[in-house]
Amino acid sequence: MKGVIWHIYRNQQKGMIRGDDGAQVPFRKSALSGAEFHTLSSGQRVSYRVQEGWLGKEAVEVQPLPIERNRRPRLERSGQQRCARRTVETGLTFRNWKQRS
């Protein structure tokens, strides 16, 4: 299963995972595999398996997933670049465009 770390209780060395299905499952520091407890943060995506424990369901084999980054188009950095692009697209120079507006 996959989900997001909802909250981390650092002093108790445990936390809560909110699954993609909406279920909230606790996990302990000992349930981690492939990561250290101090490297986890709230909002981080993880994969896990649910197992019946002493007090009910709990997550085991908790592994952080790689961060998925959305690629955004690169923003233009200066007014000159915007004007240059507009000149190419419309055929107007900056002065002509300014007078026309």
N, C-alpha and C positions, 0 to 999 in steps of 0.2 A: 504494500500500500504506500501511498505518497501523501504528504501533508506539509504543514508549516509549523515551525516551533512557535507556539502561542505565548508561552511565558516560561522563564527560567528562574528557579529558586536556587541561587548560587550557594547560599549558606546551608541549604538542605541537600544539595547535590542532586537535584531532580528537576523535572520540568514537565510541561504539558504540550502535547502536539494536537493541533486541530487538523483532522484528516480532510481530504478532498470531498469526502461524503458528509462532512459536518460533525462527525463524532470526535469527542475530545478524549484523548488517551494519555495517561501519565507515563513517564519514563524515568529511569534512574541512570546515574552516571555509569553504573556497571553494564547497562544495556547498549552502550555506544560501541561501535566497531568502525575503525577507520578514521577516528577523530578524537581529539582531546576535549574534555568537557568545557574547559576555559575558552576554547575557540568558537563555541556555538553562540548564536545571538538570536534574539527574537525576530521572527519574520523569515528565517532561513528555511529553505525547502529541504526536506529529508525524505528518505524512504525508510520503511520500518515494517515489522511483522507484529501482529497482535497475538498475545498469549494470555491464558488465564493465570492470574497470580493469586497471592494470598488475599488481597482485598478486591479482587475483580480483574477486569481486563487491564493489561499494561503493554506498552510497546517494548519490543526486544529487537536486537540487531538494527539499531538506529544508525543510519549512514547519511551524512550530508550529501546533497546533490550539487553538482557544479552550478555556478551562477549563470542564469540565462540572461544575456544582455541583449536588449533591443537595439538594433542598428538604426540610428536616426540619420537622415541626410545631413551632411555637413552644412552648417550655417555660414552665410557670407560674412566676412569679417569687417568690411568697411563699406562706406557709401560709394566709393569709387568702383568697387566690384559690382555693386548692385546697378549702378549707372551703366557700366560696361555691358552687363548682361542685358539690360533693357535696350541699349543701343543695338545690340546684335538681334534681339527678338523683334523690335518694332522699327528699326531703321532710323530712329530719332537720336540725335545727340542730346547731351544734358541740357544745353542752352535751349534748343528747340523744344525739348520736352517741358522745360521750366516755363517758357513763354506760352506754350500751348495750354498749360494747366491754369 
